[in-house]
Amino acid sequence: MREIQFREALREAMNEEMRRDPKVYLMGEEVAEYNGAYKVSQGMLDEFGPERVIDTPIAELGFAGIGVGSAMNGLRPIIEFMTFNFSLVAIDQVINSAAKVMSMSGGQYSCPIVFRGPTGNAGMLSSQHSQNFENWFANTPGLKVVVPSNPYDAKGLLKSSIRDNDPVIFMESELMYGDKGQVPEEEYLIPIGQANIVREGNDVTIVSFGKIMKVALAAAEELAKNGISAEVIDLRTVRPIDYPTVINSVKKTNRCVVVEEAWPLAAISSELTYNIQRHAFDYLDAPVIRVNSMDLPLPYAPTLIEAILPNVKRTLQAVETVMYKK
């Protein structure tokens, strides 16, 4: 094991897969000459050359379409969006082409492509650059959606995503690229669709994913100081969702809080809440509570950002409510 940054874990995953398989290539804005907008692809142009690390114009629809077409013809592209806010320009290629080509061709074509880049807020970037679209993409049959929360998961899940024969949406965070964590030197893979119980507990289940895992774990630490044992689950992927791990935890703790950085309507937390009440209703001692972002565009002011996003205080209040402590 050694401690490396989140961005370095992603880079290692891409480097290893590109060395292993000459059909893998990286394409996106500033991925080559500039070493990546967030330095994720630093040094890759020097090793793999301009035919496999490809700079593009600011034309997401165009280079996403090139990626889909090349995947249908046997390559395995990694398409980087500078932010998933910009993926809206390319969403027709993602939803109407990549996600549907397998079924519409009767299995004659597959689309082994990874669309990756940062999601959610990154500080004072205002409304158009601070949105979460995990639930949008997860709503689409044919796509897999991965949202890692730490360097170890990021590397193992990205390698699995690159090898997968289905299109994968791989969502990161600008605020996590500098995070450090323990990552093995030897090769490893993490299966897509397998949640991780990162902290065991008996009194309440807290479910989250991505960078909001920091909120969930910080809340669990605070709860422990008051004698409350929280089990914390990192979904890792939001399509497919590992429902059995969540349901089995709720059957043990009898209470659940879901924390998600997304608007509340039709969110991943909505889907989790439905499935928990559907499959663990008789085990619940309180209604499931969701902690989402407030239902409005994210403003620029840092004080308002703090009030609108999920945070430790709101998570603790939710746990107090399901435990009837307030």
Summary of the structure (lengths in Angstrom):
residues: 326
radius of gyration: 19.7
end to end distance: 43.9
largest distance: 60.7
contacts: 1147
relative contact order: 0.12
helix: 41%
strand: 18%
